Amino acid sequence: MQASVGRTSAQRYSIATFCPGASSESEMDGIFASLVQLHAGALVVSPNAFFASRRDQTVALTTRHAVPAIYTGREFPAAAA
């Protein structure tokens, strides 16, 4: 439901969205490659068990690819410290 609310809000302001799903570590690399290729302006990390369990990988990939990110909790930025 959160993704659909986000997409609806983005459409209202003419913001393009890319909502990939991931279920493995290798898919995470592909998602970030796509974000770079699409020249994404930012990443919003939804609160789910997959991203929470791969917090360090998510933070490392956003840092490596210089993608600004919005996280659902302070644990993510704290992982980068």
N, C-alpha and C positions, 0 to 999 in steps of 0.2 A: 504494500500500500504506500509506503514512504516514497518509493521510486516513482509511482504514478503521480503522487502529489508534486514531487519535484519536477517531473516532466511537464505537468500542467502549468505549473508556475513559470517554468522556463519558456514554454510556448507563449504565454501571455506577454513576456518581455522579448520575444523573438531571439531567444538564446538557444543555440543548437545543443542537443544532448547526445551523449554516447553512454549507454548503460550496459556494459558487458557483464557477463557472469563468469565466475571462475570457480573451479573445483579442485585445482591442483597448482603446485608451485610453478610449473612450466607455463601454465596459462597466464599466470601473473606477469611473466616476462612479456608475453604476447600482448597483453592489455597495455602495458606501458609503452611498448613499441608502437602500438596503434595510437596512443595518446600523442606521442611525439610526431608521428606521421600526420595526424590530423591537426597539429598545431593547437592542441587543447589549451585553453587559457587557465584551467584549474581542474582539480579532481576533488569530488565530494565522496568520502568514504562512508558508506552506509553502515549502520550498526548491525553486524551479523557475526556469527560464530567463525566463519571462514576468515574474514579479515582480522578479527580479534586474535585468532590463533596464529596468524602470520603477520603480526604487528611489526616486528623487526624487518621483515622482508618488504612490507609495504612502505615503511619509512625509508629504507635504503633505496628502493626504486624511485620514490618521489625525489629524494635528494640527488641521486645519480642522474636522473633525467631532468632535473630542475623544473619539476611540475609543482606549482603552488597547490596546496591541499588543505581541505577542510575536513577535520576529523570529528568524530562524535564524542571524544573524551580526551582528557589531557594525557592519558597513557601513551598515545601515539607520539606527540611531540617530545614527551619525556624520554621515549625510546631513542630519539635522535641525539640526546645529550650525552 
